[in-house]
Amino acid sequence: MLNRVLTVVGLAAFASAYDESTGLRAMYLSGAAYCEGTSVQSWTFGEACSSQTGVSDVTTMDVLTDGSFGYVGAQNGQIIVSFRGSTNFANWVTNMDYF
């Protein structure tokens, strides 16, 4: 319990004011994880791609047995890592296996 409190307090020390452009960037980059893998790798799909230019070196991870998907890439000197949340029954079964 104390460890969690210290973690939250530590994170709060680094908190800054909300920045809408950073929030929108995060929304589009995380939303890309819900698109088809090949279009993510080539960065050629919908609004997430057109609004986020400069994304390169995209590599996808797709685990067919449980439906997991994610990608890693780069944008303007920053590393992007995004994983899709649970989208099907197999995902939820995997989630429950954790507990």
Backbone torsions as a table, in degrees:
resi	resn	phi	psi	omega
1	MET	NA	-47.1	180.0
2	LEU	-61.4	-37.8	178.6
3	ASN	-60.4	-42.4	179.6
4	ARG	-65.1	-40.7	179.4
5	VAL	-63.8	-44.2	179.1
6	LEU	-63.2	-38.0	178.3
7	THR	-63.0	-46.4	-179.9
8	VAL	-63.3	-43.8	179.0
9	VAL	-63.4	-41.8	178.4
10	GLY	-62.1	-42.4	178.7
11	LEU	-67.2	-36.8	-179.6
12	ALA	-62.6	-29.7	179.9
13	ALA	-65.5	-25.8	-179.4
14	PHE	-97.7	1.0	-177.6
15	ALA	-67.5	146.8	176.5
16	SER	-134.0	175.3	-180.0
17	ALA	-63.9	149.2	178.9
18	TYR	-63.7	135.3	177.8
19	ASP	-121.4	113.3	-174.7
20	GLU	-59.9	-39.5	-178.8
21	SER	-65.6	-35.7	176.0
22	THR	-68.1	-39.6	177.6
23	GLY	-63.2	-43.4	178.3
24	LEU	-65.7	-41.0	177.9
25	ARG	-59.8	-46.4	179.3
26	ALA	-62.5	-38.9	179.9
27	MET	-62.5	-48.0	-179.2
28	TYR	-66.2	-42.0	-178.7
29	LEU	-67.8	-36.8	177.4
30	SER	-74.4	-34.9	177.5
31	GLY	-63.5	-27.4	179.4
32	ALA	-62.0	-25.8	-179.9
33	ALA	-67.6	-13.2	179.4
34	TYR	-94.5	0.4	178.6
35	CYS	-91.1	167.9	-179.7
36	GLU	-63.2	139.0	-174.6
37	GLY	-52.6	-45.2	-177.3
38	THR	-66.7	-35.2	179.0
39	SER	-74.0	-27.7	175.5
40	VAL	-69.7	-44.9	-177.8
41	GLN	-61.6	-36.9	178.6
42	SER	-92.1	-3.7	179.9
43	TRP	53.1	52.9	-176.0
44	THR	-130.5	58.3	178.7
45	PHE	-145.6	142.0	168.9
46	GLY	27.7	-156.6	-172.2
47	GLU	-65.1	-34.2	-179.6
48	ALA	-58.7	-41.7	-180.0
49	CYS	-74.5	-46.8	-175.7
50	SER	-65.5	-27.0	-179.7
51	SER	-88.6	-14.5	-177.7
52	GLN	-120.1	83.8	-179.9
53	THR	-81.2	162.1	176.6
54	GLY	82.2	9.1	177.9
55	VAL	-80.4	130.9	-177.0
56	SER	-143.7	173.0	175.5
57	ASP	52.2	43.0	-177.5
58	VAL	-80.7	128.3	174.8
59	THR	-125.0	132.4	-177.9
60	THR	-104.3	157.6	175.6
61	MET	-127.9	120.5	-177.4
62	ASP	-133.5	112.4	179.4
63	VAL	-102.8	103.4	-174.2
64	LEU	-67.0	-28.9	-176.5
65	THR	-66.0	-32.0	179.6
66	ASP	-125.4	3.5	175.8
67	GLY	80.9	12.2	179.0
68	SER	-72.4	144.2	177.9
69	PHE	-151.3	144.4	175.5
70	GLY	-163.3	174.6	177.3
71	TYR	-148.9	159.4	173.2
72	VAL	-131.5	143.5	-179.7
73	GLY	-162.4	-169.2	179.9
74	ALA	-133.5	148.9	176.0
75	GLN	-150.8	118.2	176.5
76	ASN	51.0	44.8	177.4
77	GLY	79.2	5.8	177.9
78	GLN	-114.0	147.3	178.3
79	ILE	-89.5	135.9	177.7
80	ILE	-110.8	131.2	173.2
81	VAL	-132.4	123.1	-177.9
82	SER	-141.1	133.6	177.1
83	PHE	-121.1	140.6	177.0
84	ARG	-74.4	145.0	174.6
85	GLY	-79.2	-175.9	-179.3
86	SER	-65.4	129.4	-177.9
87	THR	-126.9	-7.8	-178.7
88	ASN	-150.6	176.4	-176.8
89	PHE	-59.4	-41.9	179.8
90	ALA	-59.6	-38.1	176.9
91	ASN	-60.9	-44.7	-178.3
92	TRP	-67.5	-35.8	176.3
93	VAL	-63.2	-43.1	176.7
94	THR	-61.1	-41.2	177.8
95	ASN	-59.9	-44.6	-177.8
96	MET	-69.9	-28.8	177.2
97	ASP	-63.7	-25.4	-179.6
98	TYR	-63.2	-39.4	-177.4
99	PHE	-86.3	NA	NA
